[in-house]
Amino acid sequence: MANTNPVQFIQQVRSEVAKVSWPSRREVMLTTVMVFIMAALTATFFSLVDMAIRFGLTTIVNGF
C-alpha cells in the first residue's frame, strides 16, 4: 500500500466527498416518515400474531 502524506489524503477525501449525492431535506423527511410508518405497521402485525398464538396456546392448554 502506498504511503500518502496528510495533505494529499485530505485533498483526496475532499474530492470524494464532493462526488457524493446528498439527499434533499424533503427526501430525508419523507424517508424518515416512511420508516416510522413501516415500523408501526410491523409492530402492529407482530402484536396481532403474538395475540393469536397466545390465544391458540391458551385454548389448547386449558382444553377446548
N, C-alpha and C positions, 0 to 999 in steps of 0.2 A: 504494500500500500504506500502510495507516495505521500510524503510529508508536505503539508500545506501550511504556509505561515498564517498567523491570525488575520492579517489584513485581507489576504486572498479568500480565506474562509468566510469572513464577514461579507465580502463582495459576492461570493457565490450564494450565500444564504439570501441576501437581499434580491439577487436576480431570480432565485427560485420562488421566493415569496411573491414577487411581482407577477409571476405566472399563475398564481392561484386565483380561481374564480370564486370570489366571496359572495355568499347569498345576500339578497336584499333584506331589509328589515321586515318587509311584508312576507317574504318566503320563510324567514325564521319564525315569525309569529304563527303563520299558517301551519307549518310542520309541528310546532310545539302544541298547538291546539289539537291537531290530529293525533299526536302521541297520547295526550291526556284522554281524548275520546276513546281511542283504541284500548288504553289501559282500563278505563271504566267498563267498557263492553266485555273485555276479557275477565275482569274481576266478577262482573255480574254472571257471566256464563259459568265460571268455575264455582261460584257460590250456589247456583241452581243445581249443578251436577253434584256438588257435595251434599246438598239437602236431599236430593233424590236418592243418592247412595245411602245416606243415613236413614232415610225413611224405609228403604228396602231392607237394610240390615236389621233395623228395629223390628220390622214386621216379621222377619224370619226368626229372630232370636226370641221374641215374645210369643211366637206362634200365630197362626192365622186366626 
